[in-house]
Amino acid sequence: MSALYGLSLSLFKTRSKKVISIFLFIFLSSLSYAQPNSQSTLYHSKADQLVTIKNVSVLPIMDNLGGIYSRPLEQGIIDWVSDNHHWEYIPLNSIGPVHSPDELESSPNQVQRISSNTNTDAVVATKISKGPRGIYMKVSLFLKKDGKLFSSTEIRNSKKYDIKQIKNLAGELLTKVFQKVPYNGLVLSRTNNKVTINIGTLDGVEKNKVISVIQLLKINRHPKFNFIINTEKELLGKIKILKVDKTLSFGIIVTEIEKGAIQKNAKISGLDYIDYGNESLTLNKATESDLSNRADQKISFGKNAHAWVPKKPPTFGKVTAKFGLGNFKSNLTQSADNLSATNPVYPSIDLDAELWLSSKYSMHAGLKQGIISASNPKSGTSPASLNMSLASYDLKFGYNFRLGADVWGPKVELLSGFSSYKLFVDDVTDGLTTLSYSGLNFGLAGSFPVSLDRSWSVGVLLNFFLSPRLVETPGTSGSSSKNSINQFSFDVRKRLGVNLQAIGSVDMELYSTSFSGTGTRAAATSSSHKHTTLYGGIAYLF
């Protein structure tokens, strides 16, 4: 029994030594393999990681035709992204209003909020509208990480109206947008010096072709619109392609700046080399002699030369300031007398602010002030000359029917809100009184271009009041009154720039009242105020 026990113990010790030896061999082998890799440098860049796009989502689309274009177009864009082997389509689980590319350009936080619950790297936003000149479409790509615009392109006045043509048009715009991605593909994996990349024959890759691997160091954005202008790169190494599939390629690293520099997600660039043909490599003698003699040298390199930066088109609203000269007539028909006051020319100012809450809804606020002097029509009373002050305020909300792709196109707007008008008059016994009108009003406004470049346009405004209220001081001319207000305006506008517009207008207003019963002063049957004002001013659109 003791001999058997000794034999078992001897076998156990022998097997234990073999197991320990095997584990030591594996450990030392893995250590020796890992040692060279531990000496390599990992190349990381925030800019490089920012523009690494693997997954793409598509935002809902809105059109001005009740969804006739938006629904099939959205599916067409999803199909385009899904069929592209460079990216994976990720559905966007977002609940809320539909945002246009223009709205998201100025709100990176909104982009991040929309995509926060989705494992995506970028989102596509699209806008389409149909106007009298044709189809307008804009496609923009936004990055999830910072919410900023990556690239954007648009087309105006397209005459393609068929759904299939619209989808093809969207595909062309998407191609242009994604062509601005500053690399051609990604390294999917690396084992020793062998790599797999996500580009193939569909991208123009051929067997034995040598391609470049880069890292993005810096992204240069537009200072105002944030889209990417260009990037700064460094070369990490070269890969020679050994095997090519339609959407994948397999190759071997032939050079790299440091061992292990090329890793997963490294960028592939330079598939299409730029060919300058047989263009001469030397300047001609006239050019070599003196570049400063060129006719355009002052334009290109003049004093205080600086880069031209385009102005952003108006997207938020408009403020208008106008100065006018008005004609005023006032009548008060009393039982015993008829009082009339006139002023052929009096100064007036008109300030208006317009805020575009969305492509459909807007809010308006207005202020009008004027100073009027007129002879006292009440004989035998003083003062001989009456001083009057005009004050008018309004706050309205509008609903727009836009017939064009931007703010310079034709539109019709329905208006509704509250307005007040007050003409203060010096107190004269049984003379003209101070009248204050206020109430809800409804209006219709329109603006229509009259030139091919839409720089000139005309506009009209009609206002109707619903049971306006009258307050008369210092006394009342009747126990009750029936009031009416009519307002009409016609204007001509000239676009001076991207954000400026000159305006000239003629405004006509009539405030009239019919009295009945007996008031606290000399009884009257009717009263009216009539204003005709010629305005000129400037509008700033922002």
C-alpha positions as CSV (number, residue, x, y, z in Angstrom):
1,M,0.0,0.0,0.0
2,S,2.8,2.4,0.9
3,A,4.6,1.4,-2.4
4,L,1.4,2.3,-4.3
5,Y,1.1,5.6,-2.5
6,G,4.8,6.4,-3.3
7,L,4.2,5.6,-7.0
8,S,1.1,7.9,-7.2
9,L,3.0,10.7,-5.5
10,S,5.9,10.3,-7.9
11,L,3.5,10.4,-10.9
12,F,1.7,13.5,-9.5
13,K,5.0,15.4,-9.1
14,T,6.1,14.5,-12.6
15,R,2.7,15.7,-14.2
16,S,2.8,18.9,-12.1
17,K,6.2,19.7,-13.4
18,K,5.0,19.2,-17.0
19,V,1.9,21.4,-16.4
20,I,4.0,24.2,-14.8
21,S,6.5,24.0,-17.7
22,I,3.7,24.3,-20.3
23,F,2.2,27.4,-18.5
24,L,5.6,29.0,-18.2
25,F,6.2,28.4,-21.9
26,I,2.9,30.0,-22.9
27,F,3.4,33.0,-20.5
28,L,7.0,33.6,-21.7
29,S,6.0,33.3,-25.3
30,S,3.1,35.8,-25.0
31,L,5.4,38.1,-23.0
32,S,8.1,37.9,-25.7
33,Y,5.5,38.6,-28.4
34,A,3.9,41.5,-26.5
35,Q,7.2,43.1,-25.7
36,P,7.9,44.6,-29.1
37,N,4.3,45.9,-29.4
38,S,4.5,47.6,-26.0
39,Q,7.3,49.7,-27.4
40,S,5.1,51.0,-30.3
41,T,3.4,54.4,-30.1
42,L,-0.4,54.7,-30.3
43,Y,-1.4,57.5,-32.7
44,H,-4.6,59.2,-31.4
45,S,-6.1,62.5,-32.6
46,K,-9.3,64.2,-31.5
47,A,-9.8,65.5,-35.0
48,D,-9.3,62.0,-36.4
49,Q,-11.8,60.4,-34.0
50,L,-14.3,63.2,-34.6
51,V,-14.7,62.5,-38.3
52,T,-14.6,58.7,-38.0
53,I,-18.0,57.8,-39.5
54,K,-19.2,54.2,-39.4
55,N,-23.0,54.6,-38.7
56,V,-25.3,57.1,-40.3
57,S,-28.9,58.1,-39.4
58,V,-31.5,60.0,-41.5
59,L,-33.7,62.7,-40.0
60,P,-37.4,63.0,-41.0
61,I,-38.0,65.4,-44.0
62,M,-40.7,68.1,-44.4
63,D,-41.9,69.6,-47.7
64,N,-44.5,72.2,-48.6
65,L,-46.8,69.8,-50.3
66,G,-48.2,67.8,-47.4
67,G,-45.7,65.0,-47.6
68,I,-46.0,64.2,-51.4
69,Y,-42.2,64.4,-51.7
70,S,-40.9,64.0,-48.2
71,R,-42.1,60.4,-47.5
72,P,-40.7,58.7,-50.6
73,L,-37.6,60.9,-50.5
74,E,-36.9,59.9,-46.9
75,Q,-37.1,56.3,-47.8
76,G,-34.9,56.9,-50.9
77,I,-32.2,58.5,-48.7
78,I,-32.4,55.6,-46.2
79,D,-31.9,53.1,-49.1
80,W,-29.0,55.1,-50.4
81,V,-27.2,55.0,-47.1
82,S,-28.1,51.3,-46.5
83,D,-26.7,50.3,-49.9
84,N,-23.4,52.1,-49.4
85,H,-20.9,49.6,-48.0
86,H,-18.9,52.4,-46.2
87,W,-21.6,53.0,-43.6
88,E,-24.3,51.2,-41.7
89,Y,-27.7,52.7,-41.5
90,I,-29.0,53.3,-37.9
91,P,-32.7,54.1,-37.5
92,L,-33.2,57.4,-35.5
93,N,-35.6,57.0,-32.5
94,S,-36.4,60.7,-32.2
95,I,-39.8,62.1,-31.1
96,G,-40.4,65.8,-31.7
97,P,-40.7,68.5,-34.4
98,V,-39.1,68.0,-37.9
99,H,-36.1,70.2,-38.2
100,S,-34.7,71.6,-41.5
101,P,-30.9,71.8,-42.2
102,D,-31.0,75.6,-41.8
103,E,-32.4,75.3,-38.3
104,L,-29.8,72.7,-37.2
105,E,-26.8,74.6,-38.6
106,S,-27.2,77.2,-35.8
107,S,-28.1,74.7,-33.1
108,P,-25.4,72.0,-32.5
109,N,-27.1,71.1,-29.2
110,Q,-30.3,70.2,-31.1
111,V,-28.4,67.8,-33.3
112,Q,-26.8,66.1,-30.2
113,R,-30.2,65.9,-28.5
114,I,-31.9,64.3,-31.5
115,S,-29.1,61.7,-31.8
116,S,-28.4,61.1,-28.2
117,N,-30.3,57.9,-27.8
118,T,-28.9,56.4,-31.1
119,N,-25.6,54.7,-31.7
120,T,-24.8,56.8,-34.8
121,D,-21.9,58.9,-35.9
122,A,-23.6,61.3,-38.2
123,V,-27.1,62.4,-39.3
124,V,-28.4,63.5,-42.6
125,A,-30.9,66.4,-42.7
126,T,-32.8,67.3,-45.9
127,K,-35.1,70.1,-47.0
128,I,-37.3,70.1,-50.1
129,S,-39.8,72.6,-51.4
130,K,-41.6,73.2,-54.7
131,G,-42.0,76.8,-56.0
132,P,-43.0,78.5,-59.2
133,R,-39.5,78.3,-60.5
134,G,-38.9,74.6,-59.7
135,I,-37.7,72.3,-57.0
136,Y,-35.4,73.4,-54.2
137,M,-33.5,70.7,-52.3
138,K,-30.8,70.9,-49.6
139,V,-28.9,68.0,-48.0
140,S,-26.6,68.5,-45.0
141,L,-24.5,66.1,-42.9
142,F,-24.0,66.7,-39.2
143,L,-21.6,65.0,-36.8
144,K,-23.1,63.6,-33.6
145,K,-20.0,64.2,-31.4
146,D,-20.0,68.0,-31.7
147,G,-23.4,68.5,-33.4
148,K,-21.8,70.8,-36.0
149,L,-22.4,70.9,-39.7
150,F,-19.9,68.7,-41.6
151,S,-20.9,69.4,-45.2
152,S,-23.8,70.7,-47.2
153,T,-25.0,71.1,-50.8
154,E,-28.2,72.3,-52.5
155,I,-29.9,72.7,-55.9
156,R,-32.3,75.4,-57.0
157,N,-35.0,75.7,-59.6
158,S,-34.8,72.1,-60.8
159,K,-37.4,71.1,-63.3
160,K,-37.5,67.5,-62.2
161,Y,-40.8,66.8,-60.5
162,D,-41.3,63.0,-60.8
163,I,-40.7,61.1,-57.6
164,K,-38.1,58.9,-59.3
165,Q,-36.3,61.9,-60.6
166,I,-36.4,63.5,-57.1
167,K,-34.8,60.4,-55.6
168,N,-32.1,60.4,-58.2
169,L,-31.5,64.1,-57.5
170,A,-31.2,63.4,-53.8
171,G,-28.7,60.6,-54.6
172,E,-26.5,63.1,-56.5
173,L,-26.6,65.6,-53.6
174,L,-25.8,62.8,-51.1
175,T,-22.8,61.8,-53.2
176,K,-21.5,65.3,-53.2
177,V,-22.0,65.6,-49.4
178,F,-20.2,62.4,-48.6
179,Q,-17.4,63.1,-51.1
180,K,-16.3,65.8,-48.7
181,V,-15.4,63.2,-46.1
182,P,-11.6,63.6,-46.0
183,Y,-10.7,60.0,-46.5
184,N,-11.6,57.0,-48.7
185,G,-11.9,54.2,-46.2
186,L,-10.9,52.7,-42.9
187,V,-8.6,50.0,-41.6
188,L,-11.0,47.3,-40.1
189,S,-8.4,45.1,-38.4
190,R,-4.6,44.4,-38.2
191,T,-2.9,41.1,-37.5
192,N,0.9,41.3,-37.5
193,N,1.5,43.3,-40.8
194,K,-1.7,42.1,-42.5
195,V,-4.7,44.4,-42.6
196,T,-8.3,44.4,-43.8
197,I,-9.8,47.6,-45.2
198,N,-13.4,48.5,-46.1
199,I,-12.9,49.5,-49.7
200,G,-12.8,47.2,-52.8
201,T,-13.3,47.1,-56.5
202,L,-16.4,49.3,-56.2
203,D,-14.0,52.0,-55.0
204,G,-11.5,51.5,-57.7
205,V,-9.0,49.4,-55.7
206,E,-6.9,46.9,-57.7
207,K,-4.6,44.0,-56.8
208,N,-0.9,45.1,-56.2
209,K,-2.0,48.8,-55.8
210,V,-0.2,50.7,-53.1
211,I,-2.4,53.0,-51.0
212,S,-1.6,55.6,-48.3
213,V,-2.7,55.5,-44.7
214,I,-3.1,58.8,-42.9
215,Q,-4.1,60.4,-39.7
216,L,-6.1,63.6,-39.5
217,L,-4.4,66.2,-37.2
218,K,-6.6,69.2,-37.5
219,I,-10.0,70.2,-38.9
220,N,-10.4,73.8,-40.3
221,R,-14.0,74.9,-40.2
222,H,-15.8,77.9,-41.7
223,P,-15.7,80.6,-39.1
224,K,-19.4,81.3,-39.3
225,F,-21.2,78.3,-40.8
226,N,-19.0,75.6,-39.2
227,F,-18.8,73.3,-42.3
228,I,-15.4,71.7,-42.9
229,I,-13.2,73.7,-45.3
230,N,-10.1,71.5,-45.2
231,T,-8.0,69.2,-43.0
232,E,-4.4,68.8,-42.0
233,K,-3.0,65.2,-42.3
234,E,0.1,63.2,-41.7
235,L,1.2,60.0,-43.5
236,L,1.3,56.9,-41.3
237,G,2.5,54.4,-43.9
238,K,1.7,52.5,-47.1
239,I,-0.3,49.3,-47.7
240,K,0.0,47.0,-50.7
241,I,-3.2,45.3,-51.8
242,L,-2.9,41.5,-52.1
243,K,-6.5,40.5,-52.5
244,V,-9.6,42.5,-53.6
245,D,-13.3,41.9,-53.1
246,K,-16.2,44.2,-54.1
247,T,-16.3,46.0,-50.8
248,L,-13.3,44.6,-48.9
249,S,-9.5,44.5,-49.5
250,F,-6.7,42.6,-47.8
251,G,-3.2,43.9,-47.9
252,I,0.2,44.0,-46.2
253,I,1.9,47.0,-44.6
254,V,5.0,47.8,-46.6
255,T,6.0,51.0,-44.7
256,E,5.0,52.8,-41.6
257,I,6.5,55.7,-39.6
258,E,6.8,53.6,-36.5
259,K,6.0,50.0,-35.6
260,G,2.4,49.7,-34.8
261,A,1.4,53.1,-36.1
262,I,-1.3,51.8,-38.4
263,Q,-4.1,50.5,-36.3
264,K,-7.8,49.9,-36.5
265,N,-9.8,52.9,-37.8
266,A,-6.7,54.4,-39.5
267,K,-7.8,56.4,-42.6
268,I,-7.2,55.4,-46.2
269,S,-6.5,58.2,-48.6
270,G,-5.2,59.0,-52.0
271,L,-7.1,56.4,-54.1
272,D,-7.4,58.9,-56.9
273,Y,-4.2,60.7,-57.7
274,I,-4.3,64.1,-59.3
275,D,-3.0,64.1,-62.8
276,Y,-1.8,67.4,-64.3
277,G,-1.0,65.9,-67.7
278,N,1.8,67.4,-69.7
279,E,1.5,70.9,-68.5
280,S,4.8,72.8,-68.7
281,L,6.8,72.8,-65.5
282,T,8.2,76.3,-66.0
283,L,6.6,79.7,-66.2
284,N,6.6,81.6,-69.4
285,K,8.9,84.5,-69.7
286,A,6.2,87.1,-69.5
287,T,4.9,85.6,-66.2
288,E,8.4,85.2,-64.9
289,S,9.4,88.8,-65.6
290,D,6.9,90.6,-63.3
291,L,3.8,89.3,-61.7
292,S,3.0,92.8,-60.3
293,N,2.2,94.0,-63.9
294,R,-1.0,91.8,-64.0
295,A,-4.2,93.7,-64.3
296,D,-5.8,91.9,-61.4
297,Q,-2.8,92.2,-59.0
298,K,-4.5,94.9,-56.9
299,I,-7.6,92.9,-56.6
300,S,-5.8,89.8,-55.5
301,F,-3.1,91.3,-53.4
302,G,-4.2,94.8,-52.7
303,K,-3.9,96.8,-49.5
304,N,-5.5,95.1,-46.4
305,A,-6.4,92.0,-48.5
306,H,-8.4,89.4,-46.7
307,A,-10.3,86.2,-47.4
308,W,-13.8,86.6,-48.7
309,V,-16.4,85.0,-46.4
310,P,-20.0,84.6,-47.6
311,K,-22.8,86.1,-45.5
312,K,-25.3,83.7,-44.0
313,P,-28.8,84.1,-45.5
314,P,-31.6,85.4,-43.2
315,T,-33.1,82.7,-41.0
316,F,-34.4,84.3,-37.8
317,G,-36.4,87.5,-38.6
318,K,-36.4,91.1,-39.7
319,V,-36.4,94.6,-38.2
320,T,-37.6,97.6,-40.1
321,A,-37.2,101.3,-39.5
322,K,-39.1,103.9,-41.6
323,F,-39.6,107.6,-41.6
324,G,-42.7,109.1,-43.1
325,L,-44.5,112.3,-44.0
326,G,-48.2,112.1,-43.4
327,N,-51.4,113.9,-44.3
328,F,-54.0,114.2,-41.6
329,K,-57.7,115.0,-41.6
330,S,-60.1,115.0,-38.7
331,N,-63.9,115.6,-38.6
332,L,-66.3,115.8,-35.7
333,T,-69.9,116.3,-36.7
334,Q,-71.9,117.9,-33.8
335,S,-75.5,118.7,-33.6
336,A,-74.8,122.5,-33.7
337,D,-71.4,122.6,-35.5
338,N,-69.0,120.7,-37.8
339,L,-65.4,120.7,-36.6
340,S,-62.6,119.9,-39.0
341,A,-58.8,119.9,-38.5
342,T,-56.2,119.2,-41.1
343,N,-52.4,119.0,-41.4
344,P,-51.0,118.4,-44.9
345,V,-47.6,117.2,-43.8
346,Y,-46.6,115.9,-40.4
347,P,-43.6,113.7,-39.4
348,S,-44.0,110.1,-38.4
349,I,-41.8,107.1,-37.6
350,D,-42.7,103.4,-37.9
351,L,-40.7,100.6,-36.3
352,D,-41.5,96.9,-36.9
353,A,-39.9,93.7,-35.7
354,E,-40.6,90.3,-37.2
355,L,-39.5,87.0,-35.7
356,W,-39.7,83.8,-37.7
357,L,-40.7,81.1,-35.2
358,S,-40.6,78.4,-37.9
359,S,-41.0,78.2,-41.7
360,K,-44.7,78.6,-41.2
361,Y,-45.2,80.7,-38.1
362,S,-44.1,84.2,-37.3
363,M,-44.6,87.0,-34.7
364,H,-44.8,90.7,-35.4
365,A,-44.6,93.8,-33.2
366,G,-45.0,97.4,-34.4
367,L,-44.7,100.9,-33.1
368,K,-45.8,104.1,-34.8
369,Q,-45.4,107.6,-33.5
370,G,-46.3,111.0,-35.0
371,I,-46.6,114.7,-34.1
372,I,-49.4,116.7,-35.6
373,S,-50.3,120.4,-35.4
374,A,-53.6,121.9,-36.7
375,S,-55.7,125.1,-36.4
376,N,-58.3,125.0,-33.7
377,P,-61.7,124.5,-35.5
378,K,-63.7,125.6,-32.5
379,S,-64.2,129.3,-32.9
380,G,-63.9,131.6,-29.9
381,T,-61.8,129.2,-27.9
382,S,-58.1,128.9,-27.2
383,P,-55.5,127.8,-28.0
384,A,-55.6,128.9,-31.6
385,S,-53.4,125.9,-32.6
386,L,-53.9,122.4,-31.4
387,N,-51.0,120.0,-30.7
388,M,-51.7,116.4,-31.3
389,S,-49.6,113.2,-30.7
390,L,-50.2,109.9,-32.5
391,A,-49.3,106.6,-30.9
392,S,-50.1,103.2,-32.4
393,Y,-49.0,99.7,-31.2
394,D,-49.7,96.2,-32.5
395,L,-48.7,92.6,-31.7
396,K,-49.6,89.9,-34.2
397,F,-49.0,86.3,-35.1
398,G,-48.7,85.1,-38.7
399,Y,-49.1,81.9,-40.7
400,N,-47.1,81.9,-43.9
401,F,-47.8,80.2,-47.3
402,R,-44.4,80.4,-48.9
403,L,-44.3,79.9,-52.6
404,G,-40.5,80.0,-52.9
405,A,-37.5,78.3,-51.4
406,D,-36.2,81.3,-49.4
407,V,-37.3,84.6,-47.8
408,W,-37.0,86.5,-51.1
409,G,-39.6,84.4,-52.9
410,P,-43.4,85.1,-53.1
411,K,-45.5,84.5,-50.0
412,V,-48.9,85.1,-48.5
413,E,-49.4,85.5,-44.8
414,L,-52.5,85.4,-42.6
415,L,-52.2,87.8,-39.6
416,S,-54.1,88.0,-36.3
417,G,-53.5,90.0,-33.1
418,F,-54.2,93.0,-31.0
419,S,-53.8,96.7,-32.1
420,S,-54.3,100.1,-30.4
421,Y,-54.4,103.6,-31.8
422,K,-54.5,106.9,-29.8
423,L,-54.6,110.5,-31.0
424,F,-54.1,112.9,-28.1
425,V,-55.6,116.4,-28.6
426,D,-55.3,119.5,-26.5
427,D,-58.4,119.9,-24.3
428,V,-60.9,122.4,-25.7
429,T,-64.4,122.8,-24.4
430,D,-66.8,121.0,-26.8
431,G,-64.0,120.8,-29.3
432,L,-62.1,117.9,-30.7
433,T,-61.5,115.1,-28.3
434,T,-58.8,112.5,-27.6
435,L,-59.8,109.2,-29.2
436,S,-58.3,105.8,-28.3
437,Y,-59.2,102.7,-30.5
438,S,-58.2,99.2,-29.6
439,G,-59.3,95.6,-30.5
440,L,-58.5,92.3,-32.2
441,N,-57.7,92.5,-35.9
442,F,-57.2,90.1,-38.8
443,G,-55.0,90.8,-41.8
444,L,-53.7,89.5,-45.1
445,A,-50.2,90.4,-46.3
446,G,-48.5,89.4,-49.5
447,S,-45.1,89.9,-51.1
448,F,-44.3,89.1,-54.7
449,P,-41.0,89.5,-56.7
450,V,-41.3,91.6,-59.9
451,S,-37.8,91.1,-61.3
452,L,-36.1,87.9,-62.5
453,D,-33.3,88.1,-59.9
454,R,-36.0,88.8,-57.2
455,S,-34.2,92.0,-56.1
456,W,-37.4,94.0,-56.7
457,S,-40.7,93.1,-55.1
458,V,-44.0,94.6,-54.2
459,G,-46.2,94.0,-51.2
460,V,-49.7,94.7,-49.9
461,L,-51.3,94.6,-46.4
462,L,-55.0,94.7,-45.5
463,N,-56.2,94.9,-41.9
464,F,-59.7,94.4,-40.6
465,F,-60.8,94.9,-37.0
466,L,-63.4,92.9,-35.1
467,S,-65.6,95.2,-33.0
468,P,-63.0,97.8,-32.0
469,R,-63.5,99.6,-28.7
470,L,-63.4,103.4,-28.3
471,V,-62.4,105.5,-25.3
472,E,-63.1,109.2,-25.6
473,T,-61.7,111.9,-23.3
474,P,-62.2,114.3,-21.6
475,G,-65.9,113.7,-22.2
476,T,-68.1,111.5,-24.4
477,S,-70.0,112.7,-27.5
478,G,-72.7,110.0,-27.1
479,S,-73.9,107.3,-24.8
480,S,-72.8,104.6,-27.2
481,S,-70.8,104.3,-30.4
482,K,-70.3,102.1,-33.4
483,N,-66.7,102.0,-34.6
484,S,-64.8,100.8,-37.7
485,I,-61.2,100.8,-38.7
486,N,-59.7,100.3,-42.1
487,Q,-56.0,100.0,-42.8
488,F,-54.3,99.5,-46.2
489,S,-50.7,99.6,-47.2
490,F,-48.8,99.2,-50.5
491,D,-45.0,99.0,-50.6
492,V,-42.1,98.5,-53.0
493,R,-38.9,96.8,-51.9
494,K,-35.3,96.7,-53.3
495,R,-32.8,94.1,-52.0
496,L,-29.5,95.9,-51.3
497,G,-27.6,92.8,-50.1
498,V,-27.9,89.4,-48.4
499,N,-29.3,91.1,-45.2
500,L,-30.5,94.6,-46.3
501,Q,-33.6,95.8,-48.1
502,A,-34.8,99.3,-48.9
503,I,-38.6,99.9,-48.5
504,G,-40.9,102.6,-49.7
505,S,-44.6,102.4,-48.8
506,V,-47.9,104.3,-48.8
507,D,-50.1,103.7,-45.7
508,M,-53.7,104.7,-45.5
509,E,-55.8,104.5,-42.3
510,L,-59.3,105.5,-41.5
511,Y,-60.8,105.5,-38.0
512,S,-64.5,106.3,-37.9
513,T,-67.3,106.4,-35.3
514,S,-71.0,106.8,-35.3
515,F,-72.5,108.2,-32.0
516,S,-75.9,107.7,-30.6
517,G,-77.6,109.0,-27.5
518,T,-76.5,111.7,-25.2
519,G,-73.0,111.9,-23.8
520,T,-71.3,114.2,-21.2
521,R,-70.4,116.9,-23.6
522,A,-71.9,118.5,-26.8
523,A,-73.7,115.7,-28.7
524,A,-72.1,114.5,-31.9
525,T,-73.3,112.1,-34.6
526,S,-69.9,111.0,-36.1
527,S,-66.2,111.4,-35.9
528,S,-63.3,110.3,-38.2
529,H,-59.6,110.4,-38.4
530,K,-57.8,109.8,-41.8
531,H,-54.1,109.3,-42.2
532,T,-52.2,109.0,-45.5
533,T,-48.5,108.5,-45.0
534,L,-45.6,108.1,-47.4
535,Y,-42.7,106.1,-45.8
536,G,-39.2,105.3,-46.7
537,G,-36.8,103.1,-44.7
538,I,-34.4,100.2,-44.3
539,A,-35.1,96.5,-43.3
540,Y,-32.3,94.4,-41.8
541,L,-32.9,90.6,-42.1
542,F,-31.0,88.3,-39.7
